């Protein structure tokens, strides 16, 4: 049987998946604004852990990228130093953004 423009097509599995995802997003509510799977820590220890992970991740990713580029290009410590500094800057920026988020969450709502 051939489908024409006037006939309704049967729903595909992807259509059904899209509808289910939309329903789950509506149920998610407030956490959806922060991104998928993102949540804010509730304790001081949680914030400290998040800040340290943000900084260490920037350093490790930047250093790792620099090390790999040095091995690939044969430029011994140049890329490692440059990308380590870029990773440190990115980590510091992420910590600053997280600290702003902490401050915003702590301000009383009127």
Secondary structure, DSSP 4 states (H G I P E B T S, - for coil): ----TTSPPPPPHHHHHHHHHHHHHHHHGGGGGG-TT-----SHHHHHHHHHHHHHHHHHHHHHHHHHHHHHHT-TTHHHHHHHHHHHHHHHHHHHHHHHHHHHHHSPP-
